[in-house]
């Protein structure tokens, strides 16, 4: 009997502001070989229209934020695997999804894959696109403890075990929480530098509330996910990092500390602290969850 063809649920998130990029991303998914697909386009405050055959739309009445929008899409798709793609990203290789499946099949300890992101026009990729402390060669794969959310692949059972993306975050740092919860599920988050997805080089500060949400979600990340003794250590370490990074930008620091205070004063949502055994595994793998 022939092997069954694996099914991948694909969630493409968009606000409908980049129709050409969106069409390109969908086309790159439909071109994938060796898989069957269940594709939904989530319109975050937008009614998806003009979608190709075989692609469904899910209209959300308002922009609920990036992680919540992805979660809504995840509820709509089926398959043994799930893949999240932003509307300004696309896959240059028709064997990408099959390669991801082969990777997690060969090494079932891998629970999340982030590919190497490159700009389609050839612009140099920012170092922050390599989710490692020691950046090294962008093509080198390895364990990581955060992910860039533009293109992310997981076995569906692992995604469900994590509880999904951090819906309250709206924007920023949801990829750190997802990776931590993958580690806490007993799996590993993996940077596949030998696999590629395209994404334009953009500045993080293009989001008007970048500094506030960056700080608020950093505090929420600790409060939601870390054992209590590590919460002040993690927040303190990142407070020091940002003081060093932006001490010459007082407006940025004011906005950042406004978000920092908000992170302590407001409800971050469900608290699910990772286990101390997970802290130990992450530390042995190269990055204790304190920085």
C-alpha positions as CSV (number, residue, x, y, z in Angstrom):
1,X,0.0,0.0,0.0
2,X,1.3,3.5,-0.8
3,X,2.2,5.8,2.1
4,X,-0.6,8.2,2.9
5,X,0.2,11.8,1.9
6,X,0.6,14.0,5.0
7,X,-1.9,16.8,5.4
8,X,-0.7,20.3,6.6
9,X,-3.1,22.9,7.9
10,X,-1.9,26.3,6.7
11,X,-2.9,29.6,8.4
12,X,-2.1,32.8,6.5
13,X,-2.7,36.0,8.5
14,X,-3.5,39.3,6.8
15,X,-5.2,42.6,7.2
16,X,-5.8,42.8,3.5
17,X,-3.3,45.7,3.0
18,X,-0.8,43.7,0.9
19,X,-2.9,41.9,-1.8
20,X,0.1,41.3,-4.2
21,X,2.2,39.8,-1.4
22,X,-0.7,37.8,-0.1
23,X,-1.3,36.3,-3.5
24,X,2.4,35.4,-3.8
25,X,2.4,33.7,-0.4
26,X,-0.7,31.7,-1.1
27,X,0.7,30.6,-4.4
28,X,3.9,29.5,-2.8
29,X,1.9,27.3,-0.4
30,X,-0.3,25.8,-3.2
31,X,2.9,25.0,-5.1
32,X,4.1,22.7,-2.3
33,X,4.7,19.1,-3.4
34,X,4.3,15.8,-1.5
35,X,1.6,17.1,0.9
36,X,-2.1,17.8,0.9
37,X,-3.2,21.2,2.2
38,X,-6.0,22.7,4.2
39,X,-5.5,26.5,3.8
40,X,-7.3,29.3,5.5
41,X,-6.7,33.0,5.1
42,X,-7.5,34.9,8.3
43,X,-8.6,38.5,7.6
44,X,-7.8,40.4,10.8
45,X,-10.5,43.1,10.6
46,X,-10.9,42.3,6.9
47,X,-13.1,40.1,4.7
48,X,-10.8,37.9,2.6
49,X,-11.7,38.2,-1.1
50,X,-10.4,37.0,-4.4
51,X,-8.9,33.8,-2.9
52,X,-7.9,31.0,-5.3
53,X,-9.8,27.7,-5.4
54,X,-9.1,25.5,-2.5
55,X,-8.4,28.3,-0.1
56,X,-10.9,29.4,2.5
57,X,-11.3,32.8,4.1
58,X,-12.1,33.6,7.7
59,X,-13.2,37.2,8.4
60,X,-12.7,38.6,11.8
61,X,-14.8,41.7,12.5
62,X,-11.9,43.6,14.1
63,X,-8.2,43.3,14.3
64,X,-7.7,41.0,17.3
65,X,-3.9,41.0,17.1
66,X,-1.4,38.8,15.5
67,X,-1.3,35.8,17.9
68,X,-5.1,35.7,18.5
69,X,-5.6,35.9,14.7
70,X,-3.3,32.9,14.2
71,X,-5.1,31.0,16.9
72,X,-8.5,31.6,15.2
73,X,-7.1,30.3,12.0
74,X,-5.6,27.2,13.7
75,X,-9.1,26.3,14.9
76,X,-10.3,26.2,11.3
77,X,-7.7,23.9,9.7
78,X,-7.0,20.2,10.1
79,X,-4.0,18.0,9.5
80,X,-1.1,16.2,11.3
81,X,1.0,19.4,10.9
82,X,0.3,23.1,11.0
83,X,2.2,25.9,9.3
84,X,1.8,29.6,10.0
85,X,2.7,32.2,7.2
86,X,2.5,36.0,7.4
87,X,1.1,37.7,4.3
88,X,4.4,39.3,3.4
89,X,6.3,36.0,3.5
90,X,6.5,33.2,0.9
91,X,8.3,29.9,0.2
92,X,10.8,29.8,-2.6
93,X,11.1,26.0,-2.5
94,X,8.2,23.7,-3.5
95,X,9.6,21.0,-1.2
96,X,9.7,23.2,1.9
97,X,6.8,21.6,3.8
98,X,7.8,18.1,2.8
99,X,11.3,18.9,4.1
100,X,9.8,20.0,7.4
101,X,7.9,16.8,7.8
102,X,10.9,14.7,6.9
103,X,12.9,16.6,9.6
104,X,10.4,16.0,12.4
105,X,9.9,12.4,11.3
106,X,13.7,11.8,11.4
107,X,14.1,13.6,14.7
108,X,10.8,13.4,16.6
109,X,12.4,15.4,19.4
110,X,11.9,18.5,17.2
111,X,8.6,20.2,18.0
112,X,8.9,23.5,16.1
113,X,10.8,24.6,13.0
114,X,11.7,28.2,12.1
115,X,13.5,28.4,8.7
116,X,16.2,30.8,7.7
117,X,14.5,34.0,6.6
118,X,16.0,36.0,3.7
119,X,14.9,39.1,1.8
120,X,13.7,38.3,-1.7
121,X,15.5,41.3,-3.1
122,X,18.8,40.3,-1.7
123,X,19.1,42.8,1.1
124,X,21.3,41.5,4.0
125,X,19.2,39.8,6.7
126,X,19.2,41.4,10.2
127,X,21.1,39.4,12.8
128,X,18.0,39.3,14.9
129,X,16.5,36.9,12.3
130,X,18.9,34.3,13.7
131,X,17.3,33.3,17.0
132,X,20.5,32.5,18.8
133,X,22.7,34.3,21.2
134,X,25.8,33.3,19.2
135,X,24.6,34.2,15.8
136,X,27.3,32.4,13.7
137,X,26.5,31.4,10.2
138,X,22.8,31.9,9.3
139,X,22.8,28.5,7.5
140,X,23.8,26.6,10.6
141,X,20.8,24.8,12.2
142,X,20.4,24.2,15.9
143,X,18.2,24.4,19.0
144,X,16.6,27.8,19.7
145,X,14.4,29.3,22.4
146,X,12.4,31.8,20.4
147,X,11.2,32.0,16.9
148,X,10.4,34.6,14.3
149,X,6.7,34.2,13.6
150,X,6.6,34.9,9.9
151,X,7.0,31.2,8.9
152,X,6.6,28.6,11.6
153,X,5.9,24.8,11.3
154,X,4.9,22.4,14.1
155,X,3.3,19.0,14.4
156,X,-0.3,19.6,15.3
157,X,-0.1,17.6,18.5
158,X,2.8,19.8,19.7
159,X,1.0,23.0,18.9
160,X,-2.1,21.9,20.7
161,X,0.0,20.9,23.8
162,X,1.5,24.4,24.0
163,X,-2.0,26.0,24.2
164,X,-1.3,28.0,21.1
165,X,-0.1,31.5,20.6
166,X,-0.2,34.0,23.4
167,X,-3.5,35.8,22.4
168,X,-3.3,38.7,25.0
169,X,0.0,39.8,23.6
170,X,-1.5,41.4,20.4
171,X,2.0,41.9,19.0
172,X,5.6,41.1,20.1
173,X,7.3,38.2,21.9
174,X,4.6,35.6,21.2
175,X,7.3,33.6,19.4
176,X,9.3,33.4,22.6
177,X,6.4,32.0,24.6
178,X,5.5,29.5,21.9
179,X,9.1,28.2,21.8
180,X,9.3,28.0,25.6
181,X,6.1,26.0,25.7
182,X,7.4,23.7,23.0
183,X,10.4,23.0,25.3
184,X,8.0,22.5,28.2
185,X,6.1,19.9,26.2
186,X,9.3,17.8,26.1
187,X,10.2,18.8,22.5
188,X,12.8,21.3,21.1
189,X,12.4,24.4,19.0
190,X,14.7,24.2,16.0
191,X,16.2,26.8,13.7
192,X,16.5,25.1,10.3
193,X,19.1,27.3,8.7
194,X,19.2,24.9,5.7
195,X,15.5,25.6,4.9
196,X,14.5,29.0,3.6
197,X,11.5,31.3,3.5
198,X,11.5,34.8,2.1
199,X,10.4,37.9,4.0
200,X,11.2,41.6,3.4
201,X,13.6,43.3,5.7
202,X,11.5,45.7,7.7
203,X,12.2,47.8,10.9
204,X,10.5,46.6,14.1
205,X,9.6,50.1,14.9
206,X,7.2,50.2,12.0
207,X,4.6,49.3,14.5
208,X,3.4,52.4,16.2
209,X,3.3,50.9,19.7
210,X,6.5,48.8,19.3
211,X,8.3,50.1,22.5
212,X,5.3,49.9,24.8
213,X,4.2,46.4,23.6
214,X,7.8,45.2,23.6
215,X,8.2,46.0,27.3
216,X,4.7,45.1,28.4
217,X,4.9,41.7,26.8
218,X,8.4,41.1,28.1
219,X,6.9,41.4,31.7
220,X,3.9,39.3,30.7
221,X,6.1,36.7,29.2
222,X,7.8,36.2,32.6
223,X,4.7,36.4,34.6
224,X,2.9,33.9,32.5
225,X,5.6,31.3,31.9
226,X,8.4,31.4,34.5
227,X,8.7,29.9,37.9
228,X,8.2,32.7,40.4
229,X,11.9,33.0,41.5
230,X,12.9,33.6,37.9
231,X,10.3,36.3,37.1
232,X,12.3,39.3,38.6
233,X,15.6,37.9,37.3
234,X,14.3,37.7,33.7
235,X,12.6,41.1,33.8
236,X,15.6,42.7,35.5
237,X,18.0,41.3,32.9
238,X,16.0,42.7,30.0
239,X,15.5,46.0,31.8
240,X,19.3,46.3,31.9
241,X,19.6,45.3,28.2
242,X,17.2,48.0,27.1
243,X,18.7,50.7,29.3
244,X,22.0,50.0,27.6
245,X,20.4,49.8,24.2
246,X,18.3,53.0,24.3
247,X,19.9,55.3,26.9
248,X,20.5,57.8,24.1
249,X,16.9,57.7,23.0
250,X,14.9,59.1,25.9
251,X,11.5,59.1,24.0
252,X,12.0,55.4,23.3
253,X,12.9,54.7,26.9
254,X,9.8,56.6,28.2
255,X,7.5,54.5,26.0
256,X,9.3,51.3,27.0
257,X,9.0,52.0,30.7
258,X,5.4,52.9,30.2
259,X,4.8,49.4,28.8
260,X,7.0,48.0,31.6
261,X,4.7,49.4,34.2
262,X,1.7,48.3,32.3
263,X,3.1,44.7,32.3
264,X,3.1,44.6,36.1
265,X,-0.2,46.4,36.6
266,X,-2.4,44.5,34.1
267,X,-3.6,40.9,33.7
268,X,-1.4,38.9,31.4
269,X,-3.8,36.1,31.0
270,X,-3.4,32.4,32.0
271,X,-0.3,31.6,34.0
272,X,1.3,28.3,33.0
273,X,4.8,28.2,34.4
274,X,7.3,25.9,32.8
275,X,8.7,23.2,34.9
276,X,12.1,23.4,36.7
277,X,13.1,20.4,34.6
278,X,12.4,22.4,31.5
279,X,14.6,25.3,32.9
280,X,17.3,22.7,33.3
281,X,16.9,21.3,29.8
282,X,17.0,24.8,28.3
283,X,20.1,25.7,30.3
284,X,21.9,22.5,29.3
285,X,21.0,23.3,25.7
286,X,22.6,26.7,25.9
287,X,20.1,29.3,27.1
288,X,18.6,29.4,30.6
289,X,15.3,31.4,30.5
290,X,16.6,34.4,32.4
291,X,17.8,36.4,29.4
